[in-house]
Structure formats: C-alpha cells, structure tokens
Amino acid sequence: MDNTVLFGLTEGEIAQYGLSVGVTAFILYMLFIVFNLAREAKAGKFGTFILFFVLSLGMLGFVAKSVIQWILEG
C-alpha cells in the first residue's frame, strides 16, 4: 500500500510541515500582540523589555525544544 498523500509526501510529513509553519506563524503573531500591548500601554523601553521577556518565555521553551531535537538528530 502506498502511503503518499500529496506531492509525494506522507501524511506525517505534511503534518510536521504544517505544525512547523503554523506554530511559527502563531509565535510571530503573539510577538506582534506583545509589541502592540507595550506600545498602547506606553510602557517605555524597560517596560517593553519586561513584557517581551516575561510573555515570551513559553515561546522560548518551544524554540529551545526544537533546536535541541535538531542538534541531537544531526
């Protein structure tokens, strides 16, 4: 049985690419939201730094996980 689904890619490969692109787009959108929040609150340089630092720690964990997996596989 042939497992190719679309353009010679398997379902798992399509899901992996979709997850990577989707999560990356979501992270970029969340960074835009944090920037917009800092701008509307007139947080200043230090306040903007604190907002980005605190609200971006979860995203940093996800990126670190991906980098660690890439290093261990390569």
C-alpha positions in Angstrom: 0.0 0.0 0.0 1.3 3.4 -1.0 1.5 6.0 1.9 2.0 9.0 -0.3 -0.8 11.6 0.1 0.1 14.7 -1.8 3.1 15.7 -3.9 5.0 12.6 -2.8 4.8 13.4 0.9 3.3 11.1 3.6 0.6 12.3 5.9 3.2 12.5 8.8 5.5 14.7 6.7 2.6 17.1 5.8 1.5 17.3 9.4 5.1 18.0 10.5 5.5 20.8 8.0 2.1 22.2 8.9 2.9 22.2 12.6 6.2 23.9 12.0 4.8 26.6 9.8 1.6 27.0 11.9 3.4 27.3 15.2 6.0 29.7 13.7 3.2 31.9 12.4 1.4 31.8 15.7 4.6 32.8 17.6 5.1 35.7 15.3 1.5 36.8 15.8 2.0 36.6 19.6 5.1 38.7 19.4 3.1 41.3 17.4 0.5 41.2 20.1 3.1 41.8 22.9 4.6 44.7 20.9 1.2 46.2 20.3 0.4 45.9 24.1 3.6 47.6 25.0 3.0 50.4 22.5 -0.6 51.0 23.6 0.4 50.9 27.3 3.2 53.4 26.6 5.5 51.0 28.6 8.8 52.6 27.6 12.0 50.7 26.8 12.3 48.9 30.1 8.6 48.0 30.3 8.7 46.7 26.8 11.7 44.6 27.6 10.0 43.1 30.6 6.8 42.4 28.6 8.7 40.7 25.9 10.9 38.8 28.4 8.1 37.5 30.6 5.4 36.9 27.9 7.9 35.2 25.6 9.4 32.6 27.9 6.9 29.9 26.8 7.7 30.5 23.2 11.4 30.4 24.0 10.9 26.9 25.6 9.2 25.7 22.4 12.0 27.0 20.2 14.7 25.6 22.5 13.0 22.2 22.3 13.0 22.3 18.5 16.7 23.3 18.5 17.7 20.6 20.9 15.9 18.0 18.9 17.6 19.2 15.7 21.1 19.1 17.4 20.5 15.6 18.8 19.2 14.2 15.5 22.1 15.8 13.4 
